[in-house]
Amino acid sequence: MSSIAKAITALGRFPGAHAAMNSQGLSPLTKAVLERAAVGISGTQDFAGLRLDDGIVSRVQEESLIGQMNLRPAIANFRVATVLQDPISYWLGEQKLKPVSKWLIGSTALPPKKIITMAVFSRDLFKVGGADGSGAANNPRYLETLEQAVEDAMVRSITKSVDAALVAIPSMADAPLSILDGLTISTATLPAGLAVAAQVVSAAGPVSLLMGYTAGLQFAAMYPGQSVFQSVVVSPAVESNLVIAYCASAIAATVLTVDLANSEEGMVEMSDSPETDTISAVSLWQLNLFSVRAESFLAWSKCLPSAVAAFRVS
């Protein structure tokens, strides 16, 4: 039996949830979540009418890592590949400056199926009134507890979805909007990868390459002035991500020493005409953008706040 089928079966054994759906004490969001679960909604239905309330959005902003970093400012528009089943990309932003955390979380088309599934089919919901719902009638705070369980599950799911959507950015394939447009990617071993990179530089002149941390440092030392983008881990929920920082000079870092001279605010700059077919993205390396390891980024903000004053990390 699928996880969804098991969850629907469990909900059927949970009379407290059915009673709650008919109650006037539930918020429209929670009621909609439970109703969809009860009828076995899958990923093919349209959830466009399901709106997140400000409280959930605020919690996601506080709890997601990208929200905690609060990189600023971001310039619309930035095309982000969502984690929906269909290979669709959405334009985010309102063509004005706003904090990245709010810009990303408040504007992106979150995958409703994933959110609803994780929220409703969380075991927490079935613990509220007892496994069979028998305790619901004797719990005067049952509806409040159910509301909180739904919100907590949704916040966890949305936070994971937001981080995953951000991870999808460097893997986009729709050039020229891809964040990797113009980058040479080498997946070879370190010596072979550096050799390939050297050939590319010799043949093409200044280029940018996506490398791991060790290879990136070695390549930067071998070829001063070349841009090296490094894939980093920013969340246990996702495999990798990029933390983009604007640095007027190269970043040199070890465990004990860090040089972020002339660092400025992180920003992403793209075309402001997403409705046209002639969009030309501003290349990241043309703005001297550099990605840094997230763990180092977080450490720098705590140990050397004056060096990264442009960034705010909770």
Buried (B, 14 or more C-beta within 10 A) or exposed (E): EEEBEEBBEBBEEBBBBBBBBEEEEBBEBBBBBBEBBBEEBEBEEEBEEBEBEEEBBBBBBEBBBBBBBBBBBBBBBBBBBBBBEEEEBBBBBEEEEBBBBBBBBBBBBBBBBBBBBBBBBBEBBBEBBBEEBEBBEEBEEBBEBBBBBBBBBBBBBBBBBBBBBBBBBBEBEEEEBBBBEBBBEBEEEBEEBBEBBEEBBEEEEEBBBBBBBEBBBBBBEEBEEBBBBBBBBBBEBBEBBBBBBBBEEBBEBEEEEBBBEEBBEBBBBBBEEBEEEEBEBEBBBEBEBBBBBBEBBBBBBEEBEEBBEBBBBE
